Amino acid sequence: QLLLEVKENMKHGELMPWIAKHCKFEQSTASRYMKAAHQISTGVEISSLSGLFPSGKPHISHNSGENEWYTPPDLIERARKAMGAIDCDPASHSLANKNVKANVFYTASDNGLTQVWHGRIWLNPPYAQPLCAQFCEAVTHRFLNKEIEQACVLVNNATETVWFQSMLRAANGLCLLEGRVKFLSKKGVIGAPLQGQVIIYFGPRLKHFTSVFSNSGQILVHAS
Protein backbone atom coordinates (compact mmCIF):
# COMPACT_ATOMS: atom_id res chain seq x y z
CA GLN A 1 0.00 0.00 0.00
CA LEU A 2 2.83 2.37 0.84
CA LEU A 3 4.60 1.59 -2.42
CA LEU A 4 1.41 2.32 -4.32
CA GLU A 5 1.14 5.67 -2.53
CA VAL A 6 4.74 6.48 -3.51
CA LYS A 7 4.03 5.45 -7.10
CA GLU A 8 1.06 7.83 -7.32
CA ASN A 9 3.35 10.80 -6.67
CA MET A 10 5.99 9.84 -9.24
CA LYS A 11 6.36 10.24 -12.96
CA HIS A 12 6.61 7.27 -15.30
CA GLY A 13 9.94 5.48 -14.91
CA GLU A 14 10.84 6.98 -11.53
CA LEU A 15 9.55 4.25 -9.20
CA MET A 16 12.00 1.41 -9.89
CA PRO A 17 15.13 3.58 -9.38
CA TRP A 18 13.55 4.85 -6.14
CA ILE A 19 12.94 1.26 -4.95
CA ALA A 20 16.53 0.29 -5.80
CA LYS A 21 17.81 3.18 -3.70
CA HIS A 22 15.45 3.05 -0.69
CA CYS A 23 14.27 -0.56 -0.28
CA LYS A 24 16.07 -3.64 0.99
CA PHE A 25 14.18 -6.03 -1.30
CA GLU A 26 14.32 -6.67 -5.03
CA GLN A 27 12.21 -4.79 -7.55
CA SER A 28 10.39 -8.01 -8.40
CA THR A 29 9.36 -8.33 -4.75
CA ALA A 30 8.13 -4.74 -4.75
CA SER A 31 6.00 -5.54 -7.79
CA ARG A 32 4.45 -8.52 -5.98
CA TYR A 33 3.72 -6.38 -2.91
CA MET A 34 1.97 -3.75 -5.03
CA LYS A 35 -0.01 -6.34 -6.96
CA ALA A 36 -1.15 -7.94 -3.71
CA ALA A 37 -2.13 -4.57 -2.20
CA HIS A 38 -4.10 -3.67 -5.31
CA GLN A 39 -5.94 -6.99 -5.35
CA ILE A 40 -6.76 -6.77 -1.63
CA SER A 41 -8.22 -3.28 -2.19
CA THR A 42 -10.60 -4.79 -4.76
CA GLY A 43 -11.87 -7.39 -2.30
CA VAL A 44 -9.59 -10.35 -3.01
CA GLU A 45 -9.01 -12.54 0.09
CA ILE A 46 -5.45 -12.48 1.46
CA SER A 47 -5.40 -16.29 1.59
CA SER A 48 -5.76 -16.42 -2.19
CA LEU A 49 -2.57 -14.43 -2.79
CA SER A 50 -0.06 -17.05 -1.62
CA GLY A 51 1.02 -17.71 -5.19
CA LEU A 52 2.55 -14.24 -5.36
CA PHE A 53 5.04 -14.99 -2.60
CA PRO A 54 7.78 -17.64 -2.61
CA SER A 55 7.28 -18.34 1.11
CA GLY A 56 3.56 -18.96 0.63
CA LYS A 57 2.72 -16.08 3.00
CA PRO A 58 1.95 -12.51 2.02
CA HIS A 59 3.93 -9.89 3.92
CA ILE A 60 0.81 -8.40 5.50
CA SER A 61 -0.02 -11.63 7.33
CA HIS A 62 2.99 -11.38 9.61
CA ASN A 63 3.43 -7.68 10.30
CA SER A 64 7.08 -7.57 11.38
CA GLY A 65 9.72 -9.56 13.17
CA GLU A 66 11.07 -6.37 14.73
CA ASN A 67 9.70 -5.78 18.22
CA GLU A 68 11.62 -2.65 19.27
CA TRP A 69 9.61 0.19 17.77
CA TYR A 70 9.33 3.35 19.85
CA THR A 71 6.36 5.69 20.05
CA PRO A 72 6.63 9.33 18.93
CA PRO A 73 6.96 11.55 22.04
CA ASP A 74 3.79 13.51 21.24
CA LEU A 75 1.55 10.47 21.70
CA ILE A 76 3.27 9.54 24.94
CA GLU A 77 2.76 13.06 26.31
CA ARG A 78 -0.93 12.89 25.44
CA ALA A 79 -1.26 9.59 27.27
CA ARG A 80 0.54 11.05 30.28
CA LYS A 81 -1.88 14.00 30.39
CA ALA A 82 -4.88 11.71 29.96
CA MET A 83 -3.91 9.47 32.90
CA GLY A 84 -2.14 12.09 35.03
CA ALA A 85 1.19 10.21 34.94
CA ILE A 86 2.80 7.01 33.73
CA ASP A 87 3.75 4.67 36.56
CA CYS A 88 4.67 1.52 34.65
CA ASP A 89 5.63 0.48 31.13
CA PRO A 90 5.70 -3.34 30.97
CA ALA A 91 7.09 -3.62 27.43
CA SER A 92 9.86 -1.08 27.12
CA HIS A 93 13.56 -0.41 26.65
CA SER A 94 16.02 1.96 28.32
CA LEU A 95 16.02 4.15 25.19
CA ALA A 96 12.23 4.21 24.98
CA ASN A 97 11.89 5.16 28.63
CA LYS A 98 13.76 8.41 28.02
CA ASN A 99 10.47 9.60 26.50
CA VAL A 100 8.01 7.47 28.44
CA LYS A 101 9.62 8.35 31.81
CA ALA A 102 7.80 5.56 33.62
CA ASN A 103 8.69 5.08 37.26
CA VAL A 104 9.04 1.36 36.55
CA PHE A 105 9.67 -0.24 33.17
CA TYR A 106 10.45 -3.76 32.02
CA THR A 107 12.58 -4.75 29.05
CA ALA A 108 12.47 -7.90 26.92
CA SER A 109 15.03 -9.53 29.23
CA ASP A 110 12.81 -8.75 32.25
CA ASN A 111 9.78 -10.37 30.58
CA GLY A 112 7.12 -7.89 31.65
CA LEU A 113 4.43 -10.54 31.38
CA THR A 114 5.79 -12.16 34.55
CA GLN A 115 6.27 -8.91 36.49
CA VAL A 116 4.03 -6.87 38.80
CA TRP A 117 2.25 -3.97 37.07
CA HIS A 118 0.87 -1.09 39.07
CA GLY A 119 -0.86 2.26 38.79
CA ARG A 120 -1.12 3.95 35.39
CA ILE A 121 0.14 1.86 32.49
CA TRP A 122 1.54 2.90 29.14
CA LEU A 123 1.74 -0.05 26.74
CA ASN A 124 3.10 -0.15 23.21
CA PRO A 125 3.35 -3.95 23.01
CA PRO A 126 5.75 -5.93 20.82
CA TYR A 127 4.08 -6.09 17.43
CA ALA A 128 5.22 -9.62 16.58
CA GLN A 129 2.97 -12.48 17.61
CA PRO A 130 2.30 -14.12 19.99
CA LEU A 131 3.78 -11.39 22.22
CA CYS A 132 1.38 -8.69 21.04
CA ALA A 133 -1.68 -10.77 21.91
CA GLN A 134 -0.16 -11.86 25.23
CA PHE A 135 0.53 -8.30 26.39
CA CYS A 136 -2.90 -7.09 25.28
CA GLU A 137 -4.60 -9.97 27.05
CA ALA A 138 -2.51 -9.19 30.15
CA VAL A 139 -3.50 -5.52 30.33
CA THR A 140 -7.17 -6.45 29.91
CA HIS A 141 -6.98 -9.12 32.62
CA ARG A 142 -5.09 -6.92 35.08
CA PHE A 143 -7.46 -3.99 34.63
CA LEU A 144 -10.54 -6.15 35.15
CA ASN A 145 -8.94 -7.63 38.26
CA LYS A 146 -8.08 -4.12 39.54
CA GLU A 147 -4.35 -4.79 39.58
CA ILE A 148 -3.85 -1.53 37.66
CA GLU A 149 -5.71 1.80 37.81
CA GLN A 150 -5.56 3.02 34.22
CA ALA A 151 -3.94 2.10 30.91
CA CYS A 152 -3.33 3.62 27.49
CA VAL A 153 -2.53 0.95 24.90
CA LEU A 154 -1.19 1.72 21.42
CA VAL A 155 -1.83 -1.12 18.97
CA ASN A 156 -2.74 -1.79 15.36
CA ASN A 157 -6.48 -1.63 14.70
CA ALA A 158 -6.70 -5.41 14.47
CA THR A 159 -10.46 -5.57 14.91
CA GLU A 160 -10.65 -9.15 13.61
CA THR A 161 -8.59 -10.63 16.45
CA VAL A 162 -9.78 -12.14 19.72
CA TRP A 163 -7.34 -10.11 21.85
CA PHE A 164 -8.43 -6.82 20.28
CA GLN A 165 -12.10 -7.59 20.78
CA SER A 166 -11.42 -8.52 24.42
CA MET A 167 -9.75 -5.16 24.99
CA LEU A 168 -12.70 -3.33 23.44
CA ARG A 169 -15.15 -5.06 25.77
CA ALA A 170 -13.15 -4.05 28.86
CA ALA A 171 -12.01 -0.56 27.79
CA ASN A 172 -13.76 2.71 28.53
CA GLY A 173 -12.89 4.43 25.28
CA LEU A 174 -10.56 4.62 22.32
CA CYS A 175 -9.14 6.96 19.72
CA LEU A 176 -8.94 5.84 16.10
CA LEU A 177 -5.76 7.69 15.20
CA GLU A 178 -5.77 9.65 11.98
CA GLY A 179 -3.06 8.43 9.63
CA ARG A 180 -0.37 5.91 10.52
CA VAL A 181 1.90 6.34 13.54
CA LYS A 182 5.51 7.05 12.55
CA PHE A 183 7.28 4.68 14.92
CA LEU A 184 11.02 4.98 15.51
CA SER A 185 13.57 2.17 15.48
CA LYS A 186 16.55 1.90 17.85
CA LYS A 187 18.60 3.83 15.30
CA GLY A 188 16.01 6.56 14.90
CA VAL A 189 14.73 5.29 11.55
CA ILE A 190 11.05 6.05 10.96
CA GLY A 191 8.99 2.89 10.47
CA ALA A 192 6.14 2.45 7.99
CA PRO A 193 3.33 0.33 9.47
CA LEU A 194 0.99 -1.42 7.04
CA GLN A 195 -2.19 -0.38 8.82
CA GLY A 196 -3.64 2.25 11.10
CA GLN A 197 -3.35 2.36 14.89
CA VAL A 198 -5.62 2.99 17.85
CA ILE A 199 -5.15 4.18 21.44
CA ILE A 200 -7.33 2.14 23.79
CA TYR A 201 -8.08 3.64 27.20
CA PHE A 202 -8.92 1.80 30.40
CA GLY A 203 -9.90 3.82 33.46
CA PRO A 204 -12.13 6.45 35.08
CA ARG A 205 -10.62 9.58 33.48
CA LEU A 206 -12.52 9.25 30.22
CA LYS A 207 -13.21 13.00 29.96
CA HIS A 208 -9.48 13.70 30.24
CA PHE A 209 -8.69 11.06 27.63
CA THR A 210 -11.33 12.44 25.26
CA SER A 211 -10.09 16.00 25.70
CA VAL A 212 -6.43 15.15 25.16
CA PHE A 213 -6.91 12.91 22.10
CA SER A 214 -9.87 14.71 20.49
CA ASN A 215 -7.68 16.25 17.75
CA SER A 216 -5.72 13.03 17.12
CA GLY A 217 -8.60 11.08 15.58
CA GLN A 218 -12.14 9.89 16.13
CA ILE A 219 -13.06 9.13 19.76
CA LEU A 220 -15.37 6.23 20.58
CA VAL A 221 -16.75 5.72 24.08
CA HIS A 222 -17.83 2.39 25.54
CA ALA A 223 -21.56 2.38 26.23
CA SER A 224 -22.19 2.06 29.98
Buried (B, 14 or more C-beta within 10 A) or exposed (E): BEBBEBBEEEEEEEBEEBBEEEBEEEEEBBBBBBEBBEBBEEEEEEEEBBEBBEEEEBBBEEBBEEBBBBBBEEBBBBBBBBBBBBBBBBBBBEEBBEBBBBEBBBBEEEEBBEEEBBBBBBBBBBBEEEBBBBBBBBBBEBBEEEBBBBBBBBBBBBEEBEBBEBBBEBBBBBBBBEEBBEBBEEEEEEBEBBEBBBBBBBBEBBEBBBBBBEEBBEBBBBEE
